[in-house]
Amino acid sequence: MTNPDARFVQTFYSGDPAEKLAAARNLFAGLASRLMAAPAFVDALEQLRHSGQALNSHMQAMDLGRLCTRCAASPGGGCCSAFMADNTDALQILINLLLGVTVEQQPDNGESCCFLGPQGCLFPVKPIFCLNYNCTHILASAEPESLQTLYQRAAAVLSRQTGIEALLLEELRCREKKGDGL
C-alpha cells in the first residue's frame, strides 16, 4: 500500500503554481460541500476569515499592497518575485477557495508572483513564507507599533491556517482509508 502522506506531499505541495491551483480546484470540487456542512470546520474557517481580514486591513493601512506590487515589478521581482509563487501549496489555495476567493493566476510578466494583483497579494490566507517574512523596505518604513501589530496578526492567521490545514489533511486521510481517493 502506498503511503498516503507521501502522495499528499507530491500532490498538494509539489509542482508549479498552475499544478497546485488545479489540485486545489479538484479538492474544492470534491470536498467543499462536505466540509461546509461540518459546523466545526465552518467555525474554524470563519475564525480564519476574521483573522485574515484583520491582517489584510492592517496591511492596507501600512500600504503594503502598493509597496509590494511596485517592488515586485522591479528587475528581479523583489520578495514577491515569480519564484515566490512556488511557496503556495494546493491546501493553502483550497482554503482561499473555501473562503470564497476567486483565485486566478495573473498574466505572467516573468518578474512578479503570479498571485500578486495590482493591489497586492490576492490571498487573504497567504503562503507560510509570506506570513513569516518582512523585507527591509517594510521594516524600514513601518513604525515599531505597526510592525508589532503586523506580526501579531500574521501569527494569528498562521495559527488558524495550520489548524485548518490539519483538518483538511485528516479529512483526506479518512477518504483515503475509505477508498474514496483524492
Phi and psi in degrees as a GROMACS rama.xvg file:
@    title "Ramachandran Plot"
@    xaxis  label "Phi"
@    yaxis  label "Psi"
@TYPE xy
-75.9066  139.875  THR-2
-69.3873  114.935  ASN-3
-62.3531  -34.5153  PRO-4
-65.4336  -36.8611  ASP-5
-65.4025  -39.0894  ALA-6
-67.3476  -37.948  ARG-7
-61.6855  -43.4168  PHE-8
-59.8108  -46.6736  VAL-9
-63.7406  -42.2131  GLN-10
-78.5275  -40.4041  THR-11
-104.992  -19.8454  PHE-12
-117.651  -7.34499  TYR-13
-111.018  163.327  SER-14
102.01  176.854  GLY-15
-85.9335  170.401  ASP-16
-55.4308  -38.0224  PRO-17
-64.3372  -40.0473  ALA-18
-66.683  -40.02  GLU-19
-66.9962  -38.9246  LYS-20
-64.322  -42.6395  LEU-21
-63.3289  -42.4993  ALA-22
-62.9408  -41.0485  ALA-23
-64.2903  -40.8605  ALA-24
-65.5179  -38.6132  ARG-25
-63.9981  -43.4685  ASN-26
-61.9109  -42.7905  LEU-27
-59.4409  -45.3834  PHE-28
-62.4246  -36.493  ALA-29
-87.8447  -21.6404  GLY-30
-119.045  -22.961  LEU-31
-55.279  -47.7256  ALA-32
-64.9683  -38.7331  SER-33
-67.766  -45.2773  ARG-34
-64.1221  -41.6081  LEU-35
-75.4744  -5.77287  MET-36
-95.0558  -4.25948  ALA-37
-97.4932  109.636  ALA-38
-54.6271  -39.4949  PRO-39
-64.7604  -39.3737  ALA-40
-67.8289  -45.1412  PHE-41
-60.5403  -40.5503  VAL-42
-62.9295  -45.2866  ASP-43
-62.9476  -39.8153  ALA-44
-65.6677  -39.4937  LEU-45
-66.8382  -37.8319  GLU-46
-63.4956  -40.7016  GLN-47
-65.4041  -41.7892  LEU-48
-57.0326  -46.1605  ARG-49
-61.4453  -46.0614  HIS-50
-64.4137  -40.8576  SER-51
-64.7014  -39.3301  GLY-52
-65.5402  -40.074  GLN-53
-63.2927  -43.0031  ALA-54
-64.3169  -47.471  LEU-55
-63.0093  -38.9927  ASN-56
-61.4616  -43.1341  SER-57
-67.6143  -40.1114  HIS-58
-62.8288  -38.0635  MET-59
-65.3582  -42.4011  GLN-60
-61.3213  -32.3659  ALA-61
-82.4337  -5.17744  MET-62
62.5718  35.5284  ASP-63
-71.795  -30.2836  LEU-64
-57.2096  -49.0547  GLY-65
-65.6315  -44.9688  ARG-66
-59.4409  -49.1428  LEU-67
-69.904  -39.2988  CYS-68
-64.7338  -42.7855  THR-69
-64.1331  -45.0015  ARG-70
-64.3798  -41.5166  CYS-71
-63.6697  -28.8828  ALA-72
-79.507  -9.18707  ALA-73
-77.2289  161.156  SER-74
-54.1918  129.544  PRO-75
94.1628  -17.4794  GLY-76
81.0934  -2.68282  GLY-77
58.3799  -155.904  GLY-78
-64.6816  -38.415  CYS-79
-91.9104  47.5215  CYS-80
-75.8236  170.356  SER-81
-56.5243  -33.7591  ALA-82
-61.54  -34.0951  PHE-83
-66.2014  -24.4194  MET-84
-59.5679  -24.8238  ALA-85
-67.3185  -14.2285  ASP-86
-80.4265  -6.31188  ASN-87
-73.8533  159.518  THR-88
-139.946  163.176  ASP-89
-61.9583  -35.1448  ALA-90
-71.5697  -37.9181  LEU-91
-64.4966  -42.0211  GLN-92
-65.7483  -41.6026  ILE-93
-57.5875  -44.0215  LEU-94
-59.5991  -41.9151  ILE-95
-63.0531  -40.8835  ASN-96
-62.3122  -41.4661  LEU-97
-64.631  -26.6809  LEU-98
-81.301  -1.45205  LEU-99
89.6714  12.2738  GLY-100
-78.9654  134.913  VAL-101
-83.4229  111.31  THR-102
-102.696  112.308  VAL-103
-132.074  138.253  GLU-104
-69.1373  137.627  GLN-105
-79.2742  158.499  GLN-106
-53.9707  136.577  PRO-107
-74.3723  115.289  ASP-108
-103.331  2.65257  ASN-109
78.6799  -7.31708  GLY-110
-115.505  -54.8136  GLU-111
-98.1422  164.218  SER-112
-57.1304  136.889  CYS-113
-72.3482  -2.77396  CYS-114
-110.832  17.0012  PHE-115
-104.615  112.373  LEU-116
-92.2758  -175.726  GLY-117
-60.9517  -27.2703  PRO-118
-100.114  6.28954  GLN-119
118.423  -159.068  GLY-120
-63.1449  134.862  CYS-121
-74.6052  -18.6481  LEU-122
-92.0896  124.032  PHE-123
-71.1337  -31.7792  PRO-124
-105.976  103.905  VAL-125
-90.5993  161.898  LYS-126
-56.996  148.742  PRO-127
-56.9295  -41.4089  ILE-128
-56.7984  -45.5847  PHE-129
-65.4739  -32.3103  CYS-130
-71.6477  -25.515  LEU-131
-100.307  -3.28912  ASN-132
-123.468  133.436  TYR-133
-129.549  124.177  ASN-134
-74.1418  173.993  CYS-135
-64.6436  -29.4541  THR-136
-64.4837  -42.9162  HIS-137
-67.5604  -47.8479  ILE-138
-61.3856  -37.6393  LEU-139
-77.4474  -27.8225  ALA-140
-95.8171  -11.9213  SER-141
-98.5048  147.239  ALA-142
-71.5338  148.793  GLU-143
-54.9181  -40.0003  PRO-144
-65.6506  -38.3358  GLU-145
-67.41  -40.245  SER-146
-63.9556  -40.6616  LEU-147
-61.1121  -42.996  GLN-148
-64.1017  -41.2394  THR-149
-59.4039  -46.8302  LEU-150
-61.1819  -43.9846  TYR-151
-64.6639  -43.665  GLN-152
-70.73  -36.8692  ARG-153
-65.2641  -39.3105  ALA-154
-64.7769  -38.6434  ALA-155
-63.9106  -43.4147  ALA-156
-62.6332  -47.5389  VAL-157
-58.8088  -44.1353  LEU-158
-62.1589  -47.9286  SER-159
-68.1203  -38.5422  ARG-160
-62.4542  -45.602  GLN-161
-68.7852  -30.7844  THR-162
-63.9245  -43.7141  GLY-163
-68.5886  -38.2025  ILE-164
-60.4292  -39.8081  GLU-165
-62.534  -41.2125  ALA-166
-63.4128  -40.9321  LEU-167
-64.3505  -44.2106  LEU-168
-63.8756  -38.4856  LEU-169
-63.7826  -42.618  GLU-170
-61.1269  -42.4049  GLU-171
-66.8885  -38.0336  LEU-172
-64.0829  -41.4277  ARG-173
-62.9176  -43.2026  CYS-174
-62.6092  -39.7381  ARG-175
-63.4226  -43.9789  GLU-176
-63.5527  -36.1099  LYS-177
-77.832  -9.43805  LYS-178
83.4564  13.9754  GLY-179
-77.5729  -14.3466  ASP-180
67.6079  -170.608  GLY-181
